[in-house]
Amino acid sequence: MSEAAQRDVCARFGAGFAAAPDPLKVGIALATVGLAPLNGLRHPPVGDTTGWYIWGGEDLSADEDFFQPLCVVHLPDHAPSVIRYLGLPPGWRFLIAGDHEDVWFDEALLAP
């Protein structure tokens, strides 16, 4: 998916654009990505991460091994429907299920 599609999502929701380059990592709960809804939230990036955490289903687990690191370049193989949201900057969240889409800013994600 192109950067243009990511910029379109940002523009639709009045958000700035913050790239999530291919070599950087997301945290993804691979065991849950087949569940609906798909959720994503973006903290400020640290080191070689984008700040994105992605999981499927209703519940966000606190288990230490819930999320696995995955380079953005491999994300289309596991959760292609989330790619269009990766340009949203830190502090933004999304929830998608079929034709349903919620995208919102959550200031709490920016707290240290």
C-alpha positions as CSV (number, residue, x, y, z in Angstrom):
1,M,0.0,0.0,0.0
2,S,1.3,3.4,-0.9
3,E,2.2,6.3,1.3
4,A,-0.5,8.2,-0.6
5,A,-3.2,5.9,0.9
6,Q,-1.7,6.5,4.4
7,R,-1.7,10.2,3.8
8,D,-5.3,10.0,2.7
9,V,-6.3,8.4,6.0
10,C,-4.5,11.0,7.9
11,A,-6.2,13.8,6.0
12,R,-9.6,12.2,6.5
13,F,-9.2,12.3,10.2
14,G,-7.4,15.6,10.5
15,A,-4.2,14.0,11.6
16,G,-0.6,14.8,10.6
17,F,1.4,12.2,8.8
18,A,4.2,10.2,10.6
19,A,5.9,7.6,8.4
20,A,6.4,4.0,9.6
21,P,9.4,3.0,7.5
22,D,9.7,-0.6,6.3
23,P,12.8,-1.5,8.3
24,L,11.3,-0.4,11.6
25,K,9.2,-2.7,13.8
26,V,5.6,-2.9,15.1
27,G,4.5,-4.9,18.0
28,I,1.9,-7.4,16.8
29,A,-0.1,-10.1,18.5
30,L,0.3,-12.6,15.7
31,A,-1.9,-15.2,17.4
32,T,-4.9,-12.8,17.3
33,V,-4.8,-11.1,13.9
34,G,-7.5,-13.4,12.6
35,L,-9.9,-12.1,15.2
36,A,-12.2,-9.1,14.8
37,P,-11.9,-6.3,15.4
38,L,-8.4,-5.4,14.5
39,N,-7.0,-2.8,16.8
40,G,-4.0,-0.5,16.6
41,L,-2.5,2.2,18.8
42,R,0.7,4.2,18.4
43,H,3.0,5.3,21.2
44,P,5.9,7.6,20.4
45,P,8.6,5.6,18.6
46,V,11.6,4.3,20.5
47,G,14.8,3.0,18.9
48,D,14.0,0.8,15.9
49,T,10.2,0.7,16.5
50,T,7.3,2.7,14.9
51,G,5.4,2.8,18.2
52,W,2.6,0.8,16.7
53,Y,0.9,-2.1,18.6
54,I,-1.6,-4.2,16.7
55,W,-3.9,-7.0,17.9
56,G,-7.1,-8.7,17.0
57,G,-10.2,-9.3,19.2
58,E,-11.9,-7.5,22.0
59,D,-9.2,-7.9,24.7
60,L,-5.7,-6.5,25.0
61,S,-3.6,-8.9,27.0
62,A,-1.0,-7.8,29.6
63,D,1.0,-11.0,29.0
64,E,4.7,-10.2,28.3
65,D,4.7,-12.4,25.2
66,F,1.4,-11.1,23.8
67,F,3.1,-8.9,21.2
68,Q,6.0,-10.0,18.9
69,P,8.2,-7.6,17.0
70,L,7.7,-7.6,13.2
71,C,9.3,-5.3,10.6
72,V,6.7,-3.2,8.8
73,V,7.8,-4.7,5.5
74,H,6.4,-8.0,6.6
75,L,3.1,-6.7,8.0
76,P,1.2,-7.1,4.7
77,D,1.7,-10.9,5.0
78,H,-0.1,-10.9,8.4
79,A,-2.5,-7.9,8.6
80,P,-2.7,-6.1,5.2
81,S,-5.9,-4.2,6.2
82,V,-3.9,-2.1,8.8
83,I,-1.3,-0.8,6.4
84,R,-3.4,2.2,5.4
85,Y,-3.4,3.4,9.1
86,L,0.3,3.3,9.7
87,G,0.9,7.0,8.8
88,L,-1.2,8.1,11.8
89,P,1.1,9.8,14.3
90,P,1.7,8.8,17.9
91,G,-1.4,9.2,20.0
92,W,-3.8,7.8,17.4
93,R,-5.7,4.6,17.5
94,F,-7.9,2.6,15.1
95,L,-10.4,-0.2,15.3
96,I,-11.6,-2.0,12.1
97,A,-14.0,-4.8,11.5
98,G,-15.4,-5.4,8.0
99,D,-16.9,-2.1,6.9
100,H,-16.7,-0.6,10.4
101,E,-13.9,1.9,11.0
102,D,-13.2,3.9,14.1
103,V,-10.1,6.2,14.2
104,W,-9.4,8.6,17.1
105,F,-6.8,10.5,19.0
106,D,-6.0,9.3,22.5
107,E,-3.8,11.7,24.4
108,A,-3.0,9.1,27.1
109,L,-0.8,7.3,24.5
110,L,1.6,10.2,24.6
111,A,2.1,10.2,28.4
112,P,5.6,9.1,29.5
